[in-house]
């Protein structure tokens, strides 16, 4: 997955604060709007990162590219349509990361077009580009990661709401092993290469798709592949 040098860590930390905060806020806000006030009562319907961040999960992400925030409590029984609304509440978190990634690349294009970035100092240029590149990259990785059908990730909750009752009960028998399996797949390199590796390689296709869409709008193409080497993560 991702790996960063010490000089990049402050930028990674800032991006993670934004990404985790927006992701968890999206879960909490959508659940509240659908009639479940559990997260609201715990103060989670906010963009204050202090209530969403898990310190250990953030540190682990910086070290190995895999981490987590504090999960938002959701009681699906409070929804009028528990399964449908449960899917939406689970999905909006990863989707918020995808939107943030697109916004990051859009800002790059706007800077290239209207920002006069060529007049900035070299240090300012590098810092701005590094932050935006990491904003795109990390949010896409979080989008893919959270859609994996492994507990306690959002993809598992979506699958749980989609499957019939018998399927859900079968899944729950193995739920306690989800995090252990996921960690094994992340940290054992041979397993990672044949399982999660191809899945996370989809980040390149997503970035290329975003870049193609924006280049057709702005009339020029930013060399995203070259820029992403700046982060040390690709």
Backbone bond lengths (Angstrom), bond angles and torsions (degrees), N, CA, C in turn:
res aa  C-N    CA-C-N  psi(-1)  N-CA   C-N-CA  omega(-1)  CA-C   N-CA-C  phi
1 X - - - 1.460 - - 1.529 109.83 -
2 X 1.306 117.84 -138.33 1.452 120.03 -176.67 1.522 111.11 -89.82
3 X 1.335 115.30 152.10 1.465 120.83 175.68 1.516 107.69 -148.20
4 X 1.333 117.67 135.15 1.453 121.04 -172.65 1.518 111.42 -128.95
5 X 1.342 114.90 149.34 1.447 121.29 174.65 1.519 110.44 -82.00
6 X 1.331 115.71 166.44 1.466 120.35 -177.16 1.525 112.16 -61.72
7 X 1.318 117.63 -33.13 1.461 120.03 -177.69 1.527 112.26 -70.42
8 X 1.326 116.85 -17.13 1.465 121.13 -177.84 1.533 111.39 -96.05
9 X 1.324 117.39 -17.81 1.461 121.87 -172.61 1.535 113.46 -55.16
10 X 1.344 121.12 -42.70 1.471 118.59 178.92 1.527 112.95 -58.08
11 X 1.337 116.62 -37.56 1.464 120.14 178.48 1.523 110.75 -70.42
12 X 1.333 116.30 -40.62 1.462 120.60 177.34 1.518 110.53 -60.50
13 X 1.321 116.54 -44.19 1.466 121.00 -179.27 1.523 110.86 -61.54
14 X 1.319 117.27 -43.19 1.464 120.67 179.55 1.524 110.88 -63.21
15 X 1.331 116.36 -43.39 1.464 120.02 179.04 1.526 110.89 -64.70
16 X 1.329 117.14 -41.39 1.454 120.15 179.62 1.527 111.68 -62.96
17 X 1.326 116.69 -40.17 1.465 120.19 177.39 1.521 109.99 -57.93
18 X 1.333 116.34 -46.11 1.469 120.67 179.21 1.528 110.94 -65.38
19 X 1.326 116.02 -47.88 1.461 120.78 -174.44 1.526 111.89 -65.25
20 X 1.318 116.53 -48.17 1.469 120.06 179.89 1.526 111.43 -64.68
21 X 1.334 116.36 -41.12 1.465 120.25 -177.83 1.513 111.72 -63.78
22 X 1.326 116.70 -48.48 1.465 120.14 -179.51 1.526 110.68 -65.48
23 X 1.320 116.68 -40.05 1.469 121.13 179.55 1.532 111.30 -59.18
24 X 1.318 116.98 -51.08 1.463 120.26 -177.33 1.524 111.54 -71.77
25 X 1.335 116.99 -34.93 1.464 119.95 175.53 1.524 110.27 -60.95
26 X 1.341 117.09 -40.45 1.466 120.62 -179.90 1.524 110.89 -60.91
27 X 1.324 116.81 -42.78 1.471 120.09 175.78 1.527 110.75 -60.56
28 X 1.328 115.92 -51.46 1.466 120.87 -174.46 1.523 111.77 -63.96
29 X 1.334 116.24 -44.15 1.473 120.53 -177.16 1.524 110.96 -65.87
30 X 1.339 117.00 -44.97 1.461 119.92 -178.50 1.528 110.75 -66.19
31 X 1.334 117.16 -39.33 1.466 119.63 177.70 1.531 110.55 -62.75
32 X 1.320 116.27 -41.82 1.470 120.99 178.99 1.522 111.07 -62.88
33 X 1.323 116.65 -42.38 1.456 120.89 -179.87 1.522 111.75 -66.91
34 X 1.327 116.78 -27.93 1.458 120.60 179.45 1.526 112.56 -87.09
35 X 1.325 117.18 1.16 1.457 119.80 172.93 1.507 116.38 110.33
36 X 1.335 118.09 1.98 1.464 120.37 178.19 1.527 109.05 -103.53
37 X 1.311 116.82 113.38 1.466 121.29 -176.20 1.526 112.68 -95.31
38 X 1.335 117.69 10.34 1.463 120.65 -177.43 1.519 111.72 -57.10
39 X 1.323 116.45 -53.42 1.469 120.85 -179.36 1.531 110.69 -65.49
40 X 1.325 116.60 -37.54 1.467 120.87 179.14 1.527 110.26 -61.34
41 X 1.316 116.12 -43.88 1.474 120.41 -178.98 1.524 111.74 -66.39
42 X 1.308 117.57 -23.74 1.466 121.37 177.70 1.524 112.41 -94.11
43 X 1.332 116.65 8.91 1.454 120.63 176.15 1.520 114.81 75.29
44 X 1.323 117.08 24.48 1.456 119.77 -176.01 1.523 113.17 -93.30
45 X 1.327 118.87 -10.33 1.468 120.55 177.37 1.521 107.72 -85.23
46 X 1.310 114.88 70.80 1.458 121.84 -176.66 1.518 109.51 -156.38
47 X 1.328 115.58 157.03 1.463 120.85 175.48 1.526 111.08 -98.52
48 X 1.331 116.29 16.13 1.459 121.04 174.33 1.529 108.48 -76.50
49 X 1.328 118.96 112.25 1.470 120.42 -174.99 1.519 114.20 -63.56
50 X 1.308 118.39 -22.46 1.471 120.87 -176.23 1.522 112.21 -60.69
51 X 1.324 117.69 -30.89 1.468 119.99 -176.71 1.524 111.83 -87.03
52 X 1.323 117.50 -11.02 1.464 120.59 -176.37 1.523 113.79 -106.74
53 X 1.324 118.22 -27.22 1.456 120.24 -171.86 1.521 112.68 -77.78
54 X 1.308 115.31 139.46 1.451 122.71 169.16 1.531 106.44 -106.56
55 X 1.315 116.97 115.62 1.467 120.66 -172.79 1.526 111.33 -58.54
56 X 1.329 116.55 -47.08 1.462 119.59 -178.17 1.523 111.21 -65.04
57 X 1.328 116.42 -42.35 1.460 120.14 179.04 1.514 112.50 -62.47
58 X 1.324 116.71 -35.44 1.471 120.83 178.11 1.521 110.79 -69.52
59 X 1.323 117.22 -42.51 1.468 121.19 179.37 1.527 110.39 -62.89
60 X 1.325 116.24 -43.06 1.465 119.98 -179.86 1.523 110.59 -61.99
61 X 1.331 117.09 -39.90 1.468 119.69 178.88 1.519 110.79 -61.75
62 X 1.327 116.84 -42.97 1.456 120.59 179.99 1.531 110.64 -61.50
63 X 1.327 115.72 -38.09 1.465 120.11 -175.82 1.518 112.92 -77.51
64 X 1.326 117.30 -42.06 1.469 119.31 -172.15 1.519 114.27 -128.00
65 X 1.341 117.64 -1.60 1.459 119.05 179.12 1.515 114.07 81.53
66 X 1.322 116.83 17.89 1.464 121.31 178.71 1.521 107.81 -140.43
67 X 1.332 117.19 121.39 1.455 119.11 -177.12 1.512 111.50 -161.73
68 X 1.322 117.02 -171.26 1.445 120.90 -173.46 1.520 110.96 -156.73
69 X 1.345 115.35 162.38 1.463 122.59 171.49 1.528 107.67 -110.30
70 X 1.331 116.57 -179.04 1.461 119.99 177.32 1.528 108.92 -71.03
71 X 1.321 118.22 125.53 1.466 119.72 -179.76 1.524 111.44 -65.40
72 X 1.321 115.47 143.87 1.460 121.35 178.26 1.530 108.83 -84.11
73 X 1.342 117.98 128.52 1.473 119.93 178.25 1.529 110.53 -72.43
74 X 1.314 116.06 129.36 1.462 121.81 -179.59 1.523 109.09 -132.86
75 X 1.326 116.64 129.44 1.461 122.17 174.48 1.526 108.28 -110.17
76 X 1.320 114.57 100.67 1.455 120.06 -176.43 1.524 112.63 -63.80
77 X 1.312 117.17 -22.94 1.475 120.60 -179.83 1.528 111.37 -64.75
78 X 1.324 117.10 -16.88 1.469 120.26 178.59 1.524 112.64 -84.15
79 X 1.337 117.31 -9.20 1.460 120.90 179.73 1.527 110.47 -82.84
80 X 1.330 116.27 148.39 1.462 120.48 175.55 1.525 110.74 -65.90
81 X 1.326 116.28 -39.34 1.463 122.11 176.19 1.531 107.15 -123.70
82 X 1.333 116.66 85.00 1.468 120.90 -169.90 1.518 115.11 -54.14
83 X 1.325 118.59 -43.29 1.458 119.88 -174.88 1.528 111.34 -73.23
84 X 1.340 116.67 -47.15 1.460 120.23 -179.81 1.523 110.81 -63.58
85 X 1.317 116.34 -50.01 1.455 120.00 -178.27 1.522 111.47 -68.92
86 X 1.339 116.48 -30.20 1.458 119.71 174.99 1.520 111.60 -63.26
87 X 1.335 116.64 -42.00 1.467 120.58 176.93 1.524 110.94 -61.05
88 X 1.328 115.69 -44.55 1.468 119.67 -178.47 1.523 110.93 -64.25
89 X 1.333 116.60 -45.64 1.467 120.40 -179.28 1.526 110.45 -61.11
90 X 1.328 117.00 -40.32 1.467 120.41 178.69 1.517 111.59 -68.62
91 X 1.333 116.55 -37.12 1.465 120.59 -173.84 1.522 113.26 -76.83
92 X 1.338 117.95 -29.09 1.463 118.94 -173.75 1.527 112.59 -67.05
93 X 1.339 117.05 -24.95 1.467 118.92 177.69 1.516 112.00 -63.65
94 X 1.354 118.34 -59.23 1.466 119.51 176.19 1.526 113.29 -58.58
95 X 1.333 116.53 -38.50 1.467 118.98 179.95 1.528 111.57 -63.47
96 X 1.329 116.49 -33.75 1.469 119.16 177.68 1.524 110.52 -63.74
97 X 1.337 117.03 -35.50 1.468 120.41 176.54 1.525 110.91 -67.35
98 X 1.320 116.32 -39.27 1.469 119.67 178.56 1.526 110.40 -63.90
99 X 1.329 116.29 -41.48 1.474 120.45 178.29 1.529 110.67 -63.76
100 X 1.332 117.03 -42.44 1.463 120.13 178.48 1.524 111.63 -62.18
101 X 1.327 116.52 -37.93 1.460 120.23 177.36 1.526 110.59 -62.53
102 X 1.316 116.26 -44.77 1.472 120.01 178.83 1.517 110.89 -62.92
103 X 1.337 116.39 -41.94 1.469 120.17 178.79 1.523 110.74 -62.04
104 X 1.341 116.61 -40.05 1.456 119.62 178.11 1.516 112.35 -59.93
105 X 1.327 116.98 -43.97 1.465 120.43 179.13 1.523 110.38 -70.10
106 X 1.333 117.22 -35.53 1.468 120.86 176.33 1.527 110.67 -61.40
107 X 1.324 117.16 -42.25 1.463 120.70 178.75 1.524 110.56 -62.43
108 X 1.333 116.77 -37.74 1.468 120.15 175.78 1.518 110.71 -57.92
109 X 1.327 116.39 -46.02 1.462 120.42 179.50 1.528 111.42 -64.88
110 X 1.332 116.73 -40.10 1.465 119.96 179.28 1.527 111.27 -65.53
111 X 1.328 116.52 -39.09 1.462 119.97 176.85 1.526 110.69 -63.57
112 X 1.307 115.90 -41.54 1.465 120.37 179.72 1.534 110.63 -64.26
113 X 1.340 115.30 -33.99 1.466 119.51 -175.01 1.519 113.01 -87.82
114 X 1.331 117.18 -45.78 1.468 120.74 -171.44 1.528 113.94 -121.37
115 X 1.321 117.96 -11.38 1.457 119.85 -169.47 1.503 115.92 -83.48
116 X 1.332 117.72 -9.89 1.453 119.29 -177.49 1.512 112.66 59.97
117 X 1.340 116.02 36.79 1.455 120.50 -174.31 1.522 112.45 -61.22
118 X 1.353 116.09 -25.12 1.465 119.04 -179.16 1.524 112.19 -69.16
119 X 1.334 117.15 -16.25 1.465 120.51 179.21 1.534 111.98 -90.46
120 X 1.325 117.60 -7.62 1.461 120.70 -179.14 1.520 109.89 -75.95
121 X 1.321 115.04 159.67 1.460 119.19 174.90 1.526 109.70 -66.29
122 X 1.315 115.74 157.93 1.468 120.04 -178.70 1.518 111.63 -59.08
123 X 1.347 116.36 -42.27 1.463 120.18 -179.87 1.516 112.30 -63.80
124 X 1.333 116.88 -41.33 1.467 121.12 179.70 1.518 110.56 -66.99
125 X 1.320 116.29 -41.53 1.464 120.01 177.23 1.521 111.67 -58.77
126 X 1.324 115.16 -48.05 1.462 119.40 -177.26 1.519 111.31 -63.99
127 X 1.337 117.02 -41.57 1.466 120.53 -179.63 1.526 111.14 -64.73
128 X 1.328 116.75 -44.26 1.469 120.64 -179.35 1.523 111.28 -65.16
129 X 1.330 116.37 -44.56 1.462 120.15 -179.87 1.524 111.31 -65.58
130 X 1.325 116.26 -40.86 1.454 119.98 -179.57 1.522 110.73 -63.23
131 X 1.323 116.96 -44.83 1.462 120.48 179.50 1.526 111.01 -60.90
132 X 1.327 117.12 -46.23 1.463 120.56 -176.87 1.524 111.66 -68.89
133 X 1.327 115.80 -38.82 1.464 119.58 177.64 1.531 110.30 -62.83
134 X 1.315 116.59 -44.28 1.463 120.45 178.17 1.528 111.30 -66.90
135 X 1.323 117.01 -34.88 1.460 120.95 177.34 1.526 110.25 -59.78
136 X 1.322 115.80 -43.16 1.465 120.54 178.58 1.525 110.24 -68.35
137 X 1.309 115.60 -52.12 1.461 121.31 -172.03 1.528 112.88 -64.06
138 X 1.319 116.79 -50.75 1.465 120.78 -176.30 1.523 110.81 -65.79
139 X 1.314 117.48 -39.39 1.462 119.42 179.94 1.520 112.04 -67.17
140 X 1.309 117.97 -34.32 1.462 120.01 176.40 1.523 110.22 -69.04
141 X 1.325 116.77 -40.62 1.463 119.97 176.79 1.535 110.39 -61.74
142 X 1.324 117.33 -42.50 1.465 120.66 178.08 1.520 111.65 -65.33
143 X 1.328 116.18 -36.66 1.470 120.44 176.40 1.527 110.55 -59.64
144 X 1.327 116.55 -49.11 1.461 121.22 -179.21 1.533 110.55 -66.81
145 X 1.331 115.75 -46.75 1.464 120.79 -177.52 1.522 111.49 -57.04
146 X 1.317 116.45 -47.36 1.458 119.65 -173.96 1.519 113.64 -73.40
147 X 1.316 117.94 -13.23 1.465 120.19 176.76 1.528 112.47 -90.27
148 X 1.330 117.34 -2.52 1.459 119.32 175.93 1.529 109.24 -64.70
149 X 1.328 117.97 135.30 1.478 120.79 -177.60 1.527 112.57 -80.11
150 X 1.324 116.15 54.97 1.459 122.57 -177.38 1.530 108.14 -126.85
151 X 1.333 118.90 128.60 1.464 119.19 177.48 1.515 110.74 -66.30
152 X 1.335 118.75 140.88 1.467 126.67 9.25 1.537 112.89 -101.65
153 X 1.321 118.19 27.35 1.453 121.87 -174.39 1.531 111.50 -72.93
154 X 1.329 115.24 162.50 1.464 120.69 -176.02 1.523 112.32 -62.84
155 X 1.327 116.63 -34.33 1.455 119.36 179.37 1.511 112.88 -60.02
156 X 1.318 116.26 -34.86 1.466 120.99 177.04 1.524 110.54 -67.18
157 X 1.329 117.00 -42.25 1.462 120.62 179.68 1.527 111.00 -65.36
158 X 1.329 116.16 -37.01 1.473 119.50 176.98 1.525 109.75 -63.87
159 X 1.324 116.11 -47.50 1.463 120.37 179.38 1.519 111.02 -61.02
160 X 1.317 115.91 -38.37 1.465 121.90 179.58 1.524 110.97 -60.66
161 X 1.342 116.71 -39.82 1.459 120.61 -178.87 1.531 112.46 -78.37
162 X 1.311 117.22 -23.58 1.465 121.18 -178.17 1.523 111.84 -83.30
163 X 1.325 116.74 -37.12 1.460 120.85 -175.74 1.532 112.15 -70.37
164 X 1.312 117.45 154.20 1.473 120.24 172.87 1.524 110.52 -67.34
165 X 1.317 115.63 169.67 1.469 121.13 -174.67 1.527 111.56 -56.10
166 X 1.317 117.52 -43.71 1.465 120.90 -178.26 1.527 111.07 -61.24
167 X 1.329 115.89 -40.38 1.461 120.31 178.90 1.510 112.15 -66.32
168 X 1.331 116.58 -39.91 1.461 120.77 178.80 1.526 110.96 -64.04
169 X 1.310 116.23 -42.53 1.466 119.65 -179.86 1.526 110.87 -64.59
170 X 1.326 116.42 -36.93 1.461 120.41 178.69 1.520 110.57 -65.25
171 X 1.326 116.66 -42.58 1.461 121.49 179.35 1.523 111.43 -62.43
172 X 1.314 116.25 -39.89 1.464 120.52 -175.25 1.528 112.62 -66.02
173 X 1.317 116.46 -21.05 1.458 119.77 177.76 1.527 111.79 -65.12
174 X 1.342 115.51 -26.36 1.463 120.66 -176.72 1.533 112.72 -112.19
175 X 1.326 116.13 7.94 1.462 120.38 -173.65 1.525 112.94 -60.05
176 X 1.328 116.94 -36.37 1.464 119.75 -176.16 1.524 112.71 -67.33
177 X 1.344 116.41 -16.37 1.461 119.99 -178.78 1.525 112.24 -92.91
178 X 1.323 117.41 -4.60 1.459 120.65 -173.05 1.513 114.04 -58.34
179 X 1.328 116.89 -51.26 1.458 120.23 -177.32 1.523 111.60 -65.87
180 X 1.338 116.26 -36.67 1.464 119.28 178.97 1.521 110.53 -63.97
181 X 1.331 116.29 -45.11 1.472 120.50 178.51 1.513 110.55 -61.34
182 X 1.340 116.15 -43.68 1.456 119.85 -178.74 1.524 111.51 -62.54
183 X 1.319 116.94 -43.68 1.461 120.90 178.87 1.525 111.32 -63.49
184 X 1.320 117.69 -39.12 1.457 120.75 177.48 1.527 110.84 -63.04
185 X 1.322 116.25 -41.56 1.460 120.25 179.89 1.526 111.46 -66.84
186 X 1.340 116.30 -32.34 1.465 120.18 -179.46 1.524 111.67 -75.82
187 X 1.323 116.87 -43.57 1.462 120.36 -169.49 1.531 114.37 -93.08
188 X 1.316 118.45 -19.54 1.466 120.09 177.45 1.521 108.16 -93.68
189 X 1.318 115.95 105.19 1.463 121.90 -169.96 1.526 113.93 -54.57
190 X 1.344 120.41 -47.35 1.472 118.99 179.82 1.526 112.70 -59.45
191 X 1.345 116.56 -39.79 1.462 120.03 177.42 1.524 111.36 -66.36
192 X 1.327 115.40 -41.07 1.468 119.81 -179.74 1.526 110.96 -60.56
193 X 1.326 116.67 -42.13 1.460 120.83 -175.91 1.525 112.74 -62.57
194 X 1.323 116.91 -31.41 1.467 118.81 -176.08 1.531 112.91 -102.47
195 X 1.336 117.33 -3.81 1.465 120.07 -179.59 1.529 111.62 -120.06
196 X 1.319 116.34 -78.81 1.462 120.10 -176.37 1.520 113.22 -75.10
197 X 1.334 117.24 -29.33 1.460 120.26 -177.85 1.516 113.53 -52.87
198 X 1.350 118.58 -54.49 1.468 119.37 178.72 1.526 113.37 -61.49
199 X 1.338 116.35 -31.60 1.463 119.40 179.51 1.525 110.54 -68.65
200 X 1.341 116.31 -46.31 1.463 119.03 -179.39 1.533 112.13 -72.14
201 X 1.326 117.13 -17.71 1.461 119.89 174.83 1.530 111.36 -65.76
202 X 1.338 116.59 -16.53 1.468 120.11 176.96 1.523 111.82 -63.07
203 X 1.335 117.53 -17.83 1.463 119.56 178.60 1.524 111.21 -58.25
204 X 1.337 117.14 -34.28 1.463 120.54 -179.95 1.522 110.78 -66.65
205 X 1.335 116.65 -38.76 1.464 120.30 178.88 1.525 111.02 -68.03
206 X 1.335 116.48 -39.34 1.466 119.88 179.26 1.528 110.25 -65.08
207 X 1.331 116.32 -46.25 1.459 120.58 179.30 1.532 110.36 -61.19
208 X 1.332 116.13 -43.74 1.465 120.05 179.34 1.525 110.93 -62.88
209 X 1.346 116.62 -38.85 1.462 120.18 178.09 1.518 112.06 -64.45
210 X 1.326 116.93 -45.40 1.461 121.02 176.31 1.532 110.58 -59.42
211 X 1.323 115.29 -44.43 1.462 119.79 -176.89 1.524 111.33 -64.88
212 X 1.319 116.26 -39.41 1.464 120.24 178.08 1.521 110.80 -64.28
213 X 1.339 116.79 -43.34 1.466 120.47 -179.95 1.527 111.34 -62.76
214 X 1.329 116.48 -45.57 1.470 119.94 -178.06 1.526 111.58 -71.74
215 X 1.317 117.83 -35.23 1.465 119.96 179.02 1.528 110.98 -65.61
216 X 1.332 116.97 -32.49 1.465 119.88 178.01 1.524 111.29 -70.03
217 X 1.336 116.51 -27.78 1.466 121.12 178.62 1.524 111.39 -79.93
218 X 1.334 116.51 -44.95 1.463 120.91 -174.15 1.516 113.19 -87.95
219 X 1.318 118.44 -14.75 1.456 120.80 176.95 1.512 114.94 83.81
220 X 1.311 118.58 8.72 1.459 122.64 174.09 1.517 108.14 -151.30
221 X 1.316 116.36 164.07 1.462 120.65 -176.22 1.519 110.51 -119.29
222 X 1.324 117.04 125.96 1.458 121.81 175.82 1.529 108.24 -78.47
223 X 1.322 118.44 134.68 1.475 120.57 178.50 1.527 111.20 -72.92
224 X 1.331 115.71 73.92 1.463 121.73 -173.92 1.529 111.73 -58.68
225 X 1.323 116.28 -39.45 1.465 119.33 -177.72 1.525 111.05 -58.23
226 X 1.330 116.98 -41.40 1.462 120.99 179.25 1.524 110.88 -69.62
227 X 1.312 117.11 -40.29 1.454 120.79 -179.23 1.528 110.90 -64.01
228 X 1.328 116.73 -37.56 1.444 119.63 -175.61 1.518 112.17 -70.38
229 X 1.306 117.83 -17.59 1.472 119.73 175.40 1.528 110.82 -70.44
230 X 1.323 116.68 -20.52 1.459 121.50 178.46 1.516 110.70 -61.49
231 X 1.334 117.02 -34.78 1.456 120.69 -174.62 1.519 112.34 -75.53
232 X 1.310 116.78 -19.05 1.466 119.75 -176.68 1.497 113.39 76.14
233 X 1.331 116.74 6.36 1.448 119.58 -177.01 1.512 115.34 -98.16
234 X 1.326 117.39 -10.88 1.452 119.49 -178.62 1.506 110.67 -112.77
